[in-house]
Amino acid sequence: MKRIIILGLITFAASNFNAQKSDASLKKAFQDKFYIGTAMNLEQIHGTDQKSADIIKNQFSSIVAENCMKSMYLQPQEGQFFFDDTDKFVEFGEKNNMFIIGHTLIWHSQVPDWFFVDKNGKNVSPEVLKQRMKNHITTIVSHYKGRVKGWDVVNEAIMEDGSYRKSKFYEILGEEFIPLAFQYAQEADPSAELYYNDYNEWHPDKVKMVTQLVKNLKSKGIRIDGVGMQAHVGMDSPTIDEYEKAIIAYSESGVKVNITELDISALPSPWGTSANIADKIEYDEKMNPYKKGLPADVQAKWEKRYLEFFQLFLKHKKDIRRVTLWGLTDAQSWKNDFPIKGRTDYPLLFDRQYKAKPIVEKIIKLSTEIK
């Protein structure tokens, strides 16, 4: 009987210890370093996935909308704005004292066709596109003036080789569309932080072009507060050294660095680290090797990769404004369907049962070790 009682006490003590440990959170761990955030989907925003919503408010200090702030959802028809979803998103952030990010104002993708054409389906003139951009940006940013704290003003306008993406914005307006977008956003809310956001921003040619973009905007008297470095990374690429050089370069250009859209795919990549959502590849069973879970050696390598990146972020915490995960649980990640649809990936910090992975505790511990 004594043995049973002692075992019971040990079990209670262990469970009580684990409960105390669970009180630790990412937002507490990084509160004096940088904002730690996540992307929210509609189920989380509207509370139909309450488990996720509870984790988000307890673990994170910043939020960004995964999709509902993109132009095809906010202004599907010219002059018809739909704020129902985004109002709920902003209300969630305000209720939980979060740093709210607006994503994204100008992007070549997920933009309605009407934005670029006249009633005959022909490209509009530069003057018409400027006016449509101004109306779109001014209406949205003004609607959330003083509430949304930072905006991804322009998203993914530069290619890895340092050239401009040949988008409709560029086709009609040339490179002028970028400073115009920042100008319109600045006028609509002078208090909001303004960012340029892109993927693979560690490529040397892209680093050179984006830093030049920052300098050009500043030389025109147009404000840019940060560069968002999307961090859709793999197990081997980019290297930490490549990523660090980019952080330093952007910081030295006079802006803060935001680590955005962070996820680390455990799956083999068919062509590298592109995050261009237009790129799709046919399903191949060999490219989906971990349908039943990660083997121990792969799991260990994946955890090591996350810790290396967070070590880097902490090393440069004076230059980093925010680190944002691109989703909450593995089941919700876009990586399950990109670049190959129907795979099973494990890129985020919470598993498919809404449980924090062991890496969360390790990241929190790391935050206390690096001052």
C-alpha positions, 0 to 999 in steps of 0.5 A: 500500500505504501508503495502505491501511495509513493508511486501516486505521489511521484506521478502527481509530482511529475504531472505537477512539474510538467504543468508548471513547465507548460506555463512557459510560453514563446511570447514570455520567452521572447518578450524582451527580444522580439515579437514572436508571431504566427499566421492565422487562418479563417477557422482560427479567426472566427473561433471555429477552431478554438483549440488553435485560437487558445494556443495562439493567444497564449503562445504568441505576441503577434499575428498575421492573416494567412490569406484574408487580407490579400486583395482578391478577398478584400476587394473582389470587385472594384469598389466593393470591400469585404472587411468581415473576416479582417475585422474579426482578425484585428479584433482578436489581436486587439483583445489579446494585446498583439502586434497586428500585421497586415499582409499584403497590400500589393502582390502579383498573386491572389489579386483580382483580374479587374485590377489591371484591365478595362471593360474590354479586357485590355491593360489599363493605362498607368494613370488608371492603375495608379488610381486603383492602387491608391484607392485600394491601399488608402481604403484598407490602411485607413480602415485599420489606422492605428490598429494594424501596426505594420503592413507588408506593403509590397510582396515578392517583387524581386527575383533571385537574380536581382531583376524585377518580377515581370508582374502586371504591376511592373508591366504597366508601371515599371519599377515605379509601382513600389515607391508609389505603394509605400507612398500611399500607405505612408499617407494613409497611416503615418504611424504604421510600420511599412515593410517590403516582404519576399522569399529567398532573400538570402540569394546574394543578387537578391540581397543586393537589389533589395538593399538598393530598393531600401536606399532608393526609397529612403533617398526619395523621402519615402519611409520603409521600416523593415524588410520581411525575410520569408523563411520557408527553409529546408533541412540543408538550404539556405545555410546559416551563414547565407542567412546571416549575411542577408540579415546583416546587409538589410540591417546595415541598409537602415531598416529592421529585419522581420523573419516572416513565414517561418517553417522548416520542411522535413521533406525532400525538395524537388528544386530547392527553396522557392516559395513561388506559389505558382510552382507545382510539381506532380506527386511522386511517392518517393517525395513523400517518405514520412507519411507515418511520422519522422524517423528519429534521425530526421526528427533530430536533424529537424530540431537542430535546424530550428535551434540553429535558426533561433540561435541566429535570430537571438544573436541578431535580436537588436536588428530583428523586429519580429519572428513569425511562424507560417501557421500553428500546427502541421496539419494546417501548413501549406507545405503539405500541398506545396510544391507537391500536393498531398504530402505529409510534412512536419514544418511547424512547432505544434503537431497534428494533435495541437500539442507543442513539440519538444522543440518548443521547450528547447527554443524557450530554454535557448532564449534564456541561455543567450542574453 
